[in-house]
Amino acid sequence: MAKVKESVQTIALTFIQNKNNRNFKKLIDRLKPGLNSFVFKYLKDTQLCNEVLSQTFIAIWEKIDQYDSEKGNFSTWSYGIARNEALGILRAQNRLVSFDQATSNTSNGKIYLYANTSVNMNIEVIGPTGEELVTNLYDKVVKTINQLKEPYRTVMIERELNDKQLNTIANELGWNCSTVKTRLRKARKDVEVIMKLNYPELIELYTESEDYG
């Protein structure tokens, strides 16, 4: 039987309880692939992406005491930190571009500053964080679940939305637990496929925040 992979939330709570390098490395190894894809959507630059990830991991280590598990998922909290770091770099780049344009574009002794305010506006609405991100993710997941065919829609609603135990679902639907697990596994995979196609900006957070226990 394949070993069930620990969720990011479980690893994070272990790190909070025992803050050491070993637990931190385990947490970073799980977070890094998703965060890397998430940040790259903002920056489109591998070097800058690595810089943001480094700053994000430093912030996670330094600010871990500020995380409250009762207020939200750890993945959401960490993605919010990464997003803020990425936006900081984008704002800095925009200021440098404006300065370069101001010092290099002249006409008749006059300097023309091309203040690209549209860039700043786009930066601010690239994606939500915190509770907004959770709400957005939840709404899209519910919409995706409702697109599934039966019996996969029902098993996802009962497990993911109604948070019922597997044996409870089995008893209520007249299935055995093995059937519930098989159908749930396929339903989750189908949701991932649809999410990846329709909401690529949310797929990493969805897969990282899912609890497959």
N, C-alpha and C positions, 0 to 999 in steps of 0.2 A: 504494500500500500504506500502510495507516494506521501511524503511528508508535507503537511499543510504549512504553507509559507506564512510566517508571522506578518500581521498587518503593521503598517507604519505607526499606527496609534499605539499598539502594544509595545513596539520597540522604543518609541518615544517615552512612554510611561516608565519603562525599565530604566532608561537613561536618566530620567528625572529622579528616580528613587536611588540610583547609584551612578552618580556623575563621574565616569572615568573614561579614559581614552578608548578602551575596548568597546564599551557600549556606544560611545559617540561614533566610532568608525562604522559600527554596524548600522547605526541610524543614517549616517551620511551615505553609505553604500546603497541603501534602499531609496533615499531621497534623490540622489544625484541624477539618475537617468530622467526622471520626470521633470525635475527642476531645470535640467539642461535644455530639454525640448521647449519647456515653457518660456524660459528666458530668451532662447534663440529666436522665438517668434517676435520679440521686441527689438532685438539688436541686430540680428542677421550678421553677426560677426563672432567667430569662434573665440578669439582672444578676449574680447570684451565680455563674452558670455562666461568664460573661465574666471575673469576678474569678479564678475557679479556673484558667481557661485562661491568663490572664496570669501567675499565679504558677507554673504548670506550665512555661510557656515560659522563664521566668526561671531556674527550677531546671534545665531541660535545658541551657541555656547555661552555667550555673555548674558543673554536676556532670557535664558530658559526659565528662570524663576518667575518671569512675567506671564508665562503661559498658564492659562486656566482651562483645564480639560472640561469644566462644566459649561464653558461659554462657546466651545467650538472644537472642531477636529484639528489635530496637530498639523496635518498636511495643509489645511487652509491657512493656519497661522504662518507656517514656513513659506508658503507660496506668496503670502502677503509681503513678507520681508523681502523676498527675491524681487517681486514686482517693484517695490519702492526703491531698491538698489538700482534696478534697470532704468527706472524713470529718472533717477538722479543723474545717471550717465547720459541719457538722452537730452535732458535739460542742459547739462554742461556742454554737450556737443552742439546744441542749438545756439548757445551763447557764443561759442567759439566760431561757428560758421558765420553768425551775424557780425562778429568783430572782424573776421577776415574779409568779409564782403565790404564792410565799411572802410577798411584801410586799403582795399585794392580796386574798388570801383569808384572812379572819379571822373568828373566832367566839368571843364572850365573852372577847375580849382575847387569845385564843390564835392563833398562826400555824400554818397547816397547809401543809407543803411537799409538793407532789405530785412526787415524784421518779419520773420516767417511765423506770424501768429497762428496760422493754420496748423503748423507742426505742433505747437504747444497744445492746441485744442485736441488734436488727435491723440497726443500722448495721454491726456487726462482721461480719455474714454476708451483706451485700448482694452481694458478689462477690469472687472470689479474685483474687490478684495473683501476679506473678512466675511461679515454676515451677508453682504450682497453676493459674493461669490458662492456661498453655500446655497442661498436662495436660488440663484441662477442655475446652479448645478442640479438642485432638487427638481426645479420646474422642468428642466430638459430631460432628466431621467424619467420623471413621471410621464411626460409626453412620449418618450421612447418606449417605455413599458407598455403603454396603451396601444402601440403599433404592433405588438407581438401577437402571434396567433395563439389560440388555446391549444394545449393547457398551459403554455409557457407564460402567458399574460397573468393567469390566476396565481401560479406558483410564485412569480416575482412580486405581485401585489401583496400576497400573504406574508412572504418572507422579508422583502425589502421595505415595503411601505407600512405594513401592519406589524412588522417585527415579531412574527410568531416563530416559535421553536419548530424544528423540523418534525419532531414527533407529533406536535399539535396539528401541523398541516396535514400530515399523513392520516391522522385519525379523522379529521374533519372532511377530507376529500376521499377517504376510503382507499388510499394508496399505502404501499409499504414505504419505509424510510429510504430504501435503496432507490425506488422510483422517484421520490421527491428530490433526492440528491442529484440523480441523473438529469431530470428535467430542469432543475435549478441551474445546474452547470451549463446546460445548453442555452437556457434563457439568458444567463449572464453573458455568455459569449455573443449571443445575438444582439444584446444591448450594446456591448462594446463595439461591434461592427457598425451598428447604426449610429452610435455616438461619434465614432471616428469619422464617419462619412459626413454627418450633418453638423457636428459640433467639435471639430478637431482641437479647438482651444481649451476644451474641458475634458478631453479624454484622459489626459495624464492624471488630473486630479481625481477623476472618477475611479480609475483603476487603482490609484494609491490609497484612496479612502475606503475602498470596499473591504468589508470584513468577510473573509471566506471561511470562518470557523464553523 
